[in-house]
Amino acid sequence: MTLTLSGRRFRKAGVLRLARRASPIMVPLHAALSVIHAIMPTAAMALATANFVDTAGAILRGGRPKGDIYAPLAVLLLVLGVFWTIGCVTQLVGARIKLDLQKKLKPPVVRTHSALDYSHIENAESWELISRVSRDPVKSMMDGFTAYMQFAQIVVCVASVLILLLTQAWWESLIIVAFSVPMFWLSMRAGKKNYQAGRDAEKFNRRTEYLAEVLTGRDAADERALFGYGEDLNRRWEGQYEAARALKLKVSLKMFMITKGSSLILAAIALLVALTLIAPVVSGSMSAGMFMGVVGAVFGMIQQLGWQMSRSLEGISHAGEFIKDLEAFCGLSGDEGSLCVPDSHAAVFESLEFRDVRFAYPSGGHSVLDGLSFKIDAGRHYAFVGKNGAGKTTITKLLTGLYSGYEGEILLNGRDIREYSAGEIKAVFSVVYQDFAKYYIPLSDNIAVGGARGEDMSVSEAAGLSGLDRVAAGLKDGITTPLGKILENGQDISGGEWQRVALARSLISRAPVKILDEPTAALDPIGESRVYEEFEKLMEGKTTIFISHRLGSTKLADEILVVDGGRVAERGAHAGLMAAGGLYAEMFEAQRGWYA
């Protein structure tokens, strides 16, 4: 059973509530053990020490028999043993809580991430928020929970020592309280400042991560060696890293000086307490053992107030800021349809029509599509061409439901596409994108991914039709060989062979409409034309849409739609468009030499 995050408001102590919901037995147990563990080294240890020292002193003076030392010694050793044992058990309980969080928190975070509107993925600000929350939510939660437990221990420790002091020198306890309160406030402020510095540094961190991948990753190894750009990129990486580090360091140094300066003051107060307690010892109103126990407890408390408290309160503040991010993350608009499995049986495709469609990306000001209108019918091959940025890929994003905030109408079989379920839409369209995914899994599984919406043919058939049978023959374990170098015995394949894998995914799908959105852009124009020609033969009698800014494949299409300025500027077959001498003819003539 996982946690439900959507629509929830967690507030300041959200970390504790989420942890308790994830591990309802272990969290209260951890809290109880933490309280006991906090009492042991202070009040309990002070009393046990006082009893032992006083008994030992009395024995040395001849006032008590030597055998009396065993009982207080046993109590002192018992306190130490219980303290150590509780500490170990608390760590084990904490490890179990972390496992429970991994089991019950990570899945809903991943699910929420997967169901977000596509617009959030392409928006820099929301993507930074998503990155912060998704990077390691379990660690953030566990760090916050641990900080709360440490703070609770400090509070219990201080309370027990203050009670002990009240019985011996009440006015000293008031002085410690007076200096402790400002430290609480300073530590909380330090946490907020540091977390904010981390948020401000996020944009630099993303750049350093990217540059680090270019500098060290396998994909860019060949070009790094060929062009020798490592030194220049390293300077850029260092600049971005230094900018992020400087942001955090400035805040950290300032707060370090304030909080640790206060710690020194508290240490001086502890020393003053020890000095003022000498007089009662000399006068006989306080035993030497009690003096040693109280002084040890006070210095132990000061160490926790000065060093551990600032760290725990900083962690609590971090946790509070993380919870705010988690609330904002859960409040991002989502689309549960993105998690839907494609329907096993696609609707019979008859037609697709855009009627005066207008669309602008949320992060952009101008309309990418500005009154786009066209209609395509089943069983024909279409090519959408135009310059880069003309809006060709946007058409695909609207068709597949990545964006729904458009004006006008998109009709599938004469029915508004927004009336269809996500599963129905996914079953109709199979898209091979320009930046298609490369999965480092066996070749057969790479192809089978496309059959999630129902297979139109077997994996081996799709591999044969797309030319991958020859590729598989050259692999160590044939079609079951893992691709890439991640898995054991994995093998690399060429860029053109990866493109054939992407095409095979489309072939295996039952989707009646096949869309190729410039998946061959990395090939040379002649190679691209050959791929489209092969695909066109394989798709004979089916509906296909080729999207490209290069025109080598357009002669294969039954009809060509020229997109310009967010509208269909021209439409027709190749010969007719060339005869018209318009934009298409101009573009084709400019590219003619590529295909000679």
C-alpha positions as CSV (number, residue, x, y, z in Angstrom):
1,M,0.0,0.0,0.0
2,T,1.4,3.4,-1.0
3,L,0.7,6.9,0.2
4,T,-1.7,9.3,-1.5
5,L,-0.1,12.6,-2.2
6,S,-2.4,14.4,-4.7
7,G,-4.3,17.3,-3.3
8,R,-2.8,17.1,0.2
9,R,-1.5,19.9,2.3
10,F,1.2,18.8,4.7
11,R,2.2,22.0,6.5
12,K,5.3,22.3,8.8
13,A,5.2,18.8,10.4
14,G,4.3,17.1,7.2
15,V,7.5,15.1,7.3
16,L,6.4,13.5,10.6
17,R,2.8,12.8,9.3
18,L,4.0,11.2,6.1
19,A,6.6,9.1,7.9
20,R,4.0,7.9,10.4
21,R,1.6,7.0,7.6
22,A,4.4,5.1,5.8
23,S,5.6,3.3,9.0
24,P,2.8,3.5,11.6
25,I,4.5,1.2,14.1
26,M,8.2,2.0,13.7
27,V,7.8,5.8,13.9
28,P,6.2,5.9,17.4
29,L,8.8,3.3,18.5
30,H,11.6,5.4,17.2
31,A,10.2,8.5,19.0
32,A,9.9,6.6,22.3
33,L,13.5,5.2,22.0
34,S,14.8,8.7,21.1
35,V,13.3,10.1,24.3
36,I,14.7,7.4,26.5
37,H,18.1,7.7,24.7
38,A,18.1,11.4,25.4
39,I,17.4,10.9,29.2
40,M,20.1,8.3,29.6
41,P,23.3,10.4,29.1
42,T,22.1,13.4,31.1
43,A,19.9,13.0,34.2
44,A,20.3,9.2,34.5
45,M,24.0,9.3,33.9
46,A,24.5,12.3,36.3
47,L,22.7,10.5,39.1
48,A,24.5,7.2,38.5
49,T,27.8,9.0,38.4
50,A,27.1,10.9,41.5
51,N,26.1,7.8,43.4
52,F,29.3,6.0,42.2
53,V,31.7,8.8,43.0
54,D,30.1,9.5,46.5
55,T,30.2,5.8,47.4
56,A,33.8,5.5,46.2
57,G,34.8,8.6,48.2
58,A,33.1,7.2,51.4
59,I,34.9,3.9,51.0
60,L,38.3,5.7,50.6
61,R,37.6,7.7,53.8
62,G,36.8,4.4,55.6
63,G,33.2,5.3,56.2
64,R,31.7,2.4,54.2
65,P,32.8,-1.2,53.4
66,K,34.5,-1.9,50.1
67,G,31.7,-4.2,49.0
68,D,29.3,-1.2,48.7
69,I,31.0,-0.1,45.5
70,Y,29.6,-3.0,43.4
71,A,25.9,-1.8,43.4
72,P,26.6,1.8,42.2
73,L,29.2,0.4,39.7
74,A,26.6,-2.0,38.4
75,V,24.0,0.8,38.0
76,L,26.6,3.0,36.2
77,L,27.5,0.1,33.8
78,L,23.8,-0.7,33.3
79,V,23.1,2.9,32.3
80,L,26.0,2.8,29.8
81,G,24.9,-0.5,28.4
82,V,21.2,0.5,28.1
83,F,22.3,3.7,26.4
84,W,24.5,1.9,23.9
85,T,21.8,-0.7,23.2
86,I,19.0,1.8,22.7
87,G,21.2,3.7,20.3
88,C,21.8,0.6,18.2
89,V,18.1,-0.4,18.2
90,T,17.1,3.2,17.3
91,Q,19.4,3.0,14.2
92,L,17.8,-0.3,13.2
93,V,14.3,1.2,13.6
94,G,15.4,4.2,11.5
95,A,16.6,1.9,8.8
96,R,13.2,0.1,8.7
97,I,11.4,3.5,8.5
98,K,13.6,4.4,5.5
99,L,12.7,1.1,3.8
100,D,9.0,1.8,4.4
101,L,9.4,5.3,2.9
102,Q,11.1,3.8,-0.1
103,K,8.3,1.4,-0.5
104,K,5.4,3.7,0.1
105,L,6.6,7.2,-0.8
106,K,8.7,6.8,-4.0
107,P,5.9,5.1,-6.0
108,P,3.4,7.9,-5.6
109,V,6.0,10.5,-6.3
110,V,6.9,8.7,-9.5
111,R,3.3,8.3,-10.4
112,T,2.6,12.0,-9.8
113,H,5.6,12.8,-12.0
114,S,4.4,10.5,-14.7
115,A,0.9,12.0,-14.7
116,L,1.9,15.7,-15.0
117,D,0.8,17.8,-17.8
118,Y,3.4,17.8,-20.6
119,S,3.6,21.6,-20.3
120,H,5.3,21.3,-16.9
121,I,8.1,19.2,-18.5
122,E,8.9,21.9,-21.0
123,N,8.7,24.7,-18.5
124,A,12.0,25.6,-16.9
125,E,10.6,26.8,-13.6
126,S,8.3,23.9,-13.0
127,W,11.0,21.5,-14.2
128,E,13.3,22.8,-11.5
129,L,10.6,22.1,-8.9
130,I,10.0,18.6,-10.3
131,S,13.7,17.9,-10.2
132,R,14.1,19.1,-6.6
133,V,11.2,16.9,-5.4
134,S,11.9,13.8,-7.6
135,R,15.7,13.7,-7.2
136,D,15.7,11.8,-3.9
137,P,12.4,12.3,-1.9
138,V,13.1,9.5,0.5
139,K,16.4,11.0,1.5
140,S,14.8,14.4,2.0
141,M,12.0,12.9,4.1
142,M,14.4,10.8,6.1
143,D,16.7,13.7,6.8
144,G,13.8,15.7,8.0
145,F,12.4,12.9,10.2
146,T,15.9,12.4,11.7
147,A,16.2,16.1,12.4
148,Y,12.9,16.1,14.2
149,M,14.0,13.2,16.3
150,Q,17.3,14.8,17.1
151,F,15.5,18.0,18.1
152,A,13.2,16.0,20.4
153,Q,16.2,14.4,22.0
154,I,17.8,17.8,22.6
155,V,14.6,19.2,24.1
156,V,14.3,16.2,26.5
157,C,18.0,16.4,27.3
158,V,17.8,20.1,28.1
159,A,14.6,19.6,30.2
160,S,16.1,16.8,32.2
161,V,19.3,18.8,32.9
162,L,17.4,21.9,33.8
163,I,15.3,20.0,36.2
164,L,18.5,18.6,37.8
165,L,19.9,22.1,38.0
166,L,16.7,23.5,39.6
167,T,17.3,21.1,42.5
168,Q,20.9,22.4,42.9
169,A,21.2,26.0,41.5
170,W,17.9,27.2,40.0
171,W,19.2,30.6,38.8
172,E,21.8,28.9,36.5
173,S,19.0,27.1,34.7
174,L,17.3,30.4,33.9
175,I,20.6,31.8,32.4
176,I,20.9,28.7,30.1
177,V,17.3,29.1,29.0
178,A,17.8,32.8,28.2
179,F,20.7,32.0,25.9
180,S,19.1,28.9,24.3
181,V,16.0,30.6,22.9
182,P,17.9,32.9,20.5
183,M,19.9,29.9,19.3
184,F,16.6,28.1,18.4
185,W,15.6,31.1,16.2
186,L,19.0,31.5,14.6
187,S,19.2,27.8,13.7
188,M,15.7,27.8,12.1
189,R,16.7,30.9,10.1
190,A,19.9,29.2,9.0
191,G,17.9,26.2,7.7
192,K,15.6,28.4,5.6
193,K,18.5,30.5,4.2
194,N,20.5,27.4,3.3
195,Y,17.5,25.7,1.5
196,Q,16.7,28.9,-0.4
197,A,20.4,29.1,-1.4
198,G,20.0,25.5,-2.7
199,R,16.9,26.4,-4.7
200,D,18.7,29.4,-6.2
201,A,21.7,27.2,-7.1
202,E,19.4,24.6,-8.8
203,K,19.7,26.2,-12.2
204,F,23.5,26.1,-11.9
205,N,23.4,22.5,-10.7
206,R,21.4,21.4,-13.7
207,R,24.0,23.0,-16.0
208,T,26.9,21.4,-14.2
209,E,25.2,18.0,-14.3
210,Y,24.8,18.4,-18.1
211,L,28.3,19.6,-18.6
212,A,29.6,16.8,-16.4
213,E,27.8,14.2,-18.6
214,V,29.3,15.7,-21.7
215,L,32.8,15.7,-20.1
216,T,32.6,12.1,-18.8
217,G,29.8,10.3,-20.6
218,R,30.2,7.6,-23.2
219,D,28.0,9.2,-25.8
220,A,30.4,12.2,-26.3
221,A,33.7,10.3,-25.9
222,D,34.5,10.2,-29.6
223,E,33.9,13.9,-30.1
224,R,35.8,14.8,-27.0
225,A,38.8,13.1,-28.3
226,L,38.4,14.4,-31.9
227,F,37.7,18.1,-31.1
228,G,39.6,18.4,-27.9
229,Y,37.0,20.6,-26.3
230,G,37.4,19.1,-22.8
231,E,39.5,22.0,-21.4
232,D,37.0,24.6,-22.5
233,L,34.0,22.7,-21.3
234,N,35.8,22.1,-18.0
235,R,36.2,25.8,-17.5
236,R,32.5,26.3,-18.2
237,W,31.6,23.5,-15.7
238,E,33.9,25.1,-13.1
239,G,32.2,28.4,-13.6
240,Q,28.7,27.0,-13.1
241,Y,29.8,24.9,-10.2
242,E,31.6,27.9,-8.6
243,A,28.5,30.0,-9.0
244,A,26.3,27.4,-7.2
245,R,29.0,26.9,-4.5
246,A,29.4,30.6,-3.9
247,L,25.7,31.0,-3.3
248,K,25.6,28.3,-0.6
249,L,28.9,29.3,0.9
250,K,27.9,32.9,1.5
251,V,24.9,31.9,3.5
252,S,26.6,29.0,5.3
253,L,29.5,31.0,6.4
254,K,27.3,33.8,7.8
255,M,25.1,31.5,9.7
256,F,28.0,29.3,10.9
257,M,29.6,32.3,12.5
258,I,26.4,33.3,14.2
259,T,25.4,29.9,15.5
260,K,28.9,28.8,16.5
261,G,29.6,32.1,18.1
262,S,26.5,31.6,20.3
263,S,27.8,28.1,21.1
264,L,31.0,29.6,22.5
265,I,28.9,31.8,24.7
266,L,27.0,28.8,26.0
267,A,30.3,27.0,26.6
268,A,31.5,29.9,28.7
269,I,28.2,29.8,30.6
270,A,28.7,26.1,31.3
271,L,32.2,26.8,32.6
272,L,30.7,29.6,34.8
273,V,28.1,27.1,36.1
274,A,30.9,24.7,37.0
275,L,32.8,27.4,38.9
276,T,29.8,28.6,40.8
277,L,29.1,25.0,42.0
278,I,32.5,24.7,43.6
279,A,31.3,26.8,46.6
280,P,28.4,24.4,47.5
281,V,30.8,21.5,47.3
282,V,33.3,23.2,49.6
283,S,30.5,24.1,52.1
284,G,29.2,20.5,52.0
285,S,25.8,21.4,50.7
286,M,26.6,19.5,47.4
287,S,28.5,16.2,47.3
288,A,31.5,15.8,45.0
289,G,29.7,13.1,43.1
290,M,26.7,15.3,42.5
291,F,29.1,18.0,41.4
292,M,30.8,15.7,38.8
293,G,27.4,14.4,37.6
294,V,25.8,17.9,37.2
295,V,28.9,19.4,35.5
296,G,29.1,16.5,33.1
297,A,25.4,16.7,32.3
298,V,25.7,20.5,31.7
299,F,28.6,20.2,29.4
300,G,26.9,17.4,27.5
301,M,23.8,19.6,27.2
302,I,25.9,22.6,26.0
303,Q,27.4,20.4,23.3
304,Q,24.0,19.4,22.0
305,L,22.7,23.0,22.2
306,G,25.7,24.5,20.5
307,W,26.4,21.9,17.7
308,Q,23.6,19.4,17.4
309,M,20.7,21.8,17.9
310,S,21.7,24.1,15.0
311,R,22.1,21.1,12.7
312,S,18.8,19.6,13.7
313,L,16.8,22.8,13.4
314,E,18.5,23.5,10.1
315,G,17.3,20.0,9.0
316,I,13.8,20.7,10.2
317,S,13.8,24.0,8.3
318,H,15.1,22.1,5.2
319,A,12.3,19.6,5.7
320,G,9.7,22.4,5.9
321,E,10.9,23.9,2.7
322,F,10.9,20.4,1.0
323,I,7.3,19.9,2.2
324,K,6.4,23.3,0.5
325,D,8.0,22.0,-2.7
326,L,6.1,18.7,-2.3
327,E,2.8,20.5,-2.0
328,A,3.6,22.7,-5.0
329,F,4.6,19.5,-6.9
330,C,1.4,17.7,-6.0
331,G,-0.5,20.9,-7.0
332,L,0.8,20.9,-10.5
333,S,-1.9,20.1,-13.0
334,G,-1.9,16.5,-14.1
335,D,-3.4,14.2,-16.7
336,E,-4.2,10.7,-15.5
337,G,-4.6,9.8,-19.1
338,S,-0.9,9.7,-19.5
339,L,-0.9,6.6,-17.2
340,C,-3.6,4.8,-19.2
341,V,-2.7,1.7,-21.1
342,P,-3.6,1.9,-24.8
343,D,-6.8,0.1,-25.7
344,S,-6.1,-3.3,-27.0
345,H,-8.3,-2.7,-30.0
346,A,-8.1,0.6,-31.8
347,A,-11.1,2.2,-33.5
348,V,-11.3,1.9,-37.2
349,F,-9.7,5.1,-38.6
350,E,-11.7,7.0,-41.1
351,S,-10.6,10.6,-41.1
352,L,-8.7,13.3,-39.1
353,E,-9.6,17.0,-39.4
354,F,-8.2,20.2,-38.0
355,R,-10.6,23.1,-38.1
356,D,-9.2,26.6,-37.5
357,V,-6.8,25.3,-34.8
358,R,-4.8,27.9,-32.9
359,F,-2.2,27.1,-30.3
360,A,0.6,28.8,-28.3
361,Y,2.9,27.1,-25.9
362,P,2.4,28.2,-22.3
363,S,5.9,29.5,-22.1
364,G,5.8,31.3,-25.4
365,G,3.9,34.4,-26.5
366,H,3.2,33.8,-30.2
367,S,0.8,31.3,-31.7
368,V,2.6,28.3,-33.2
369,L,-0.5,27.2,-35.0
370,D,-2.6,30.1,-36.3
371,G,-5.8,29.0,-37.9
372,L,-4.6,25.6,-39.1
373,S,-7.1,23.6,-41.1
374,F,-6.8,20.4,-43.1
375,K,-8.4,16.9,-43.4
376,I,-6.8,13.6,-44.1
377,D,-8.5,10.3,-45.0
378,A,-7.7,6.7,-44.2
379,G,-5.4,4.6,-46.4
380,R,-3.3,7.4,-47.9
381,H,0.2,8.7,-47.3
382,Y,0.6,12.3,-46.3
383,A,3.7,14.5,-45.9
384,F,3.8,17.6,-43.7
385,V,6.7,19.8,-44.7
386,G,7.9,23.2,-43.8
387,K,10.8,25.1,-42.3
388,N,12.0,24.5,-38.7
389,G,9.6,26.1,-36.3
390,A,6.7,26.1,-38.7
391,G,4.5,24.0,-36.3
392,K,4.8,20.5,-37.8
393,T,5.8,18.7,-34.6
394,T,3.2,20.7,-32.6
395,I,0.5,19.0,-34.8
396,T,1.7,15.6,-33.4
397,K,1.7,16.8,-29.8
398,L,-1.9,17.9,-30.2
399,L,-2.9,14.7,-31.8
400,T,-1.4,12.5,-29.1
401,G,-2.9,14.6,-26.3
402,L,0.3,16.1,-24.9
403,Y,-1.4,19.5,-25.1
404,S,-5.1,20.1,-24.9
405,G,-5.2,23.9,-24.5
406,Y,-5.9,24.8,-28.1
407,E,-8.6,26.8,-29.9
408,G,-10.7,25.4,-32.7
409,E,-11.6,21.7,-33.3
410,I,-9.7,18.5,-33.9
411,L,-12.0,15.8,-35.2
412,L,-11.2,12.1,-35.3
413,N,-13.7,10.2,-37.4
414,G,-15.9,13.4,-37.2
415,R,-15.9,13.4,-33.4
416,D,-14.0,15.9,-31.2
417,I,-10.8,14.3,-30.1
418,R,-11.2,15.5,-26.6
419,E,-14.3,13.2,-26.3
420,Y,-12.1,10.2,-26.7
421,S,-10.4,8.5,-23.7
422,A,-6.6,8.6,-23.5
423,G,-6.5,4.9,-24.1
424,E,-8.5,5.2,-27.3
425,I,-6.2,8.0,-28.6
426,K,-3.1,6.1,-27.8
427,A,-4.4,3.1,-29.7
428,V,-5.0,5.1,-32.9
429,F,-1.6,6.8,-33.3
430,S,1.9,5.3,-33.4
431,V,4.6,7.9,-33.5
432,V,8.3,7.7,-34.2
433,Y,9.9,10.9,-32.9
434,Q,13.1,12.6,-34.0
435,D,14.5,12.1,-30.5
436,F,13.2,8.6,-30.1
437,A,14.2,6.7,-27.0
438,K,17.1,4.3,-26.9
439,Y,16.4,1.6,-24.3
440,Y,19.4,-0.3,-23.0
441,I,17.5,-3.6,-22.9
442,P,17.5,-6.6,-25.2
443,L,16.8,-5.9,-28.9
444,S,13.6,-8.0,-28.8
445,D,12.3,-6.0,-25.8
446,N,13.2,-2.7,-27.6
447,I,10.9,-3.7,-30.4
448,A,8.2,-5.2,-28.2
449,V,7.7,-1.9,-26.4
450,G,5.8,-0.7,-29.5
451,G,3.3,-3.6,-29.0
452,A,2.0,-2.3,-25.7
453,R,-1.1,-1.1,-27.6
454,G,-1.6,-4.5,-29.2
455,E,0.7,-6.3,-31.7
456,D,0.0,-6.2,-35.4
457,M,2.8,-8.7,-36.0
458,S,5.5,-10.7,-34.1
459,V,8.7,-9.2,-32.9
460,S,10.7,-11.3,-35.4
461,E,8.5,-10.2,-38.3
462,A,8.9,-6.5,-37.4
463,A,12.7,-7.1,-37.1
464,G,12.8,-8.7,-40.5
465,L,10.7,-6.0,-42.2
466,S,12.7,-3.2,-40.7
467,G,16.1,-4.8,-41.7
468,L,17.0,-5.6,-38.1
469,D,17.4,-9.4,-38.8
470,R,20.8,-8.6,-40.3
471,V,21.7,-6.5,-37.3
472,A,20.6,-9.3,-34.9
473,A,22.7,-11.8,-36.9
474,G,25.8,-9.8,-36.0
475,L,25.0,-9.7,-32.3
476,K,26.4,-12.2,-29.8
477,D,23.0,-13.5,-28.6
478,G,21.0,-12.5,-31.6
479,I,17.8,-10.7,-31.0
480,T,18.0,-11.3,-27.3
481,T,21.3,-9.3,-27.0
482,P,21.0,-6.3,-24.7
483,L,21.8,-3.0,-26.5
484,G,24.2,-0.5,-25.1
485,K,26.8,-1.1,-22.4
486,I,24.7,-1.0,-19.3
487,L,23.7,-4.6,-19.0
488,E,26.2,-7.5,-19.0
489,N,27.1,-8.7,-22.5
490,G,25.5,-5.6,-24.0
491,Q,26.5,-4.4,-27.5
492,D,26.4,-1.0,-29.2
493,I,24.7,-0.5,-32.6
494,S,25.0,2.3,-35.0
495,G,22.7,5.4,-35.2
496,G,21.1,4.1,-38.3
497,E,20.4,0.8,-36.7
498,W,18.8,2.5,-33.7
499,Q,16.5,4.3,-36.1
500,R,15.5,0.9,-37.6
501,V,14.7,-0.2,-34.0
502,A,12.4,2.8,-33.6
503,L,10.7,2.0,-36.9
504,A,10.2,-1.6,-35.9
505,R,8.3,-0.4,-32.8
506,S,5.9,1.4,-35.1
507,L,5.6,-1.6,-37.4
508,I,4.6,-4.0,-34.5
509,S,1.9,-1.7,-33.3
510,R,-1.8,-2.1,-34.3
511,A,-2.3,1.6,-34.4
512,P,-3.9,2.4,-37.7
513,V,-2.1,5.8,-38.2
514,K,1.7,5.7,-38.3
515,I,3.5,9.0,-37.9
516,L,7.2,9.6,-38.6
517,D,8.2,12.9,-37.0
518,E,11.6,13.4,-38.5
519,P,13.1,10.3,-36.9
520,T,15.8,10.2,-39.7
521,A,17.0,13.8,-39.3
522,A,20.4,12.5,-38.2
523,L,20.8,10.6,-41.5
524,D,22.1,12.2,-44.7
525,P,19.3,13.2,-47.1
526,I,19.8,10.2,-49.4
527,G,19.8,7.8,-46.5
528,E,16.6,9.5,-45.2
529,S,14.9,9.0,-48.6
530,R,15.7,5.3,-48.6
531,V,14.3,4.8,-45.1
532,Y,11.1,6.6,-46.0
533,E,10.8,4.6,-49.2
534,E,11.2,1.3,-47.3
535,F,8.6,2.4,-44.7
536,E,6.2,3.5,-47.4
537,K,6.3,0.1,-49.0
538,L,5.8,-1.6,-45.6
539,M,2.8,0.7,-44.9
540,E,1.0,0.1,-48.2
541,G,-2.7,0.4,-47.7
542,K,-2.4,2.0,-44.3
543,T,-2.5,5.7,-43.2
544,T,0.9,7.3,-42.7
545,I,2.1,10.8,-42.0
546,F,5.6,11.9,-42.7
547,I,6.8,15.1,-41.0
548,S,10.0,16.6,-42.3
549,H,11.7,19.9,-43.3
550,R,13.6,17.9,-45.9
551,L,11.8,17.1,-49.1
552,G,13.4,13.9,-50.3
553,S,10.5,11.8,-49.1
554,T,7.7,14.0,-50.3
555,K,7.4,12.4,-53.7
556,L,6.3,9.2,-52.0
557,A,3.3,10.9,-50.5
558,D,-0.2,10.9,-52.0
559,E,-0.6,14.4,-50.8
560,I,1.8,17.1,-49.4
561,L,0.8,19.8,-46.9
562,V,3.1,22.7,-46.7
563,V,2.9,24.3,-43.2
564,D,4.1,27.9,-42.9
565,G,3.3,30.5,-40.3
566,G,1.1,28.0,-38.4
567,R,-1.2,27.4,-41.4
568,V,-1.4,25.1,-44.4
569,A,0.1,27.4,-47.1
570,E,-0.1,24.9,-50.0
571,R,-1.5,21.4,-50.5
572,G,-1.3,18.9,-53.3
573,A,0.8,16.2,-55.0
574,H,4.5,16.8,-55.8
575,A,4.0,17.5,-59.5
576,G,1.2,19.9,-59.0
577,L,3.0,21.8,-56.3
578,M,6.2,22.0,-58.4
579,A,4.1,23.4,-61.3
580,A,2.6,26.0,-59.0
581,G,6.0,27.5,-58.4
582,G,5.2,28.4,-54.8
583,L,6.9,27.8,-51.4
584,Y,7.1,24.1,-51.9
585,A,8.8,24.4,-55.3
586,E,11.2,27.0,-53.8
587,M,12.2,24.7,-51.0
588,F,12.5,21.7,-53.2
589,E,14.8,23.5,-55.7
590,A,16.9,24.7,-52.8
591,Q,17.4,21.1,-51.7
592,R,17.5,19.3,-55.1
593,G,21.3,19.0,-54.9
594,W,21.0,16.9,-51.7
595,Y,19.3,14.1,-53.5
596,A,21.2,14.1,-56.8
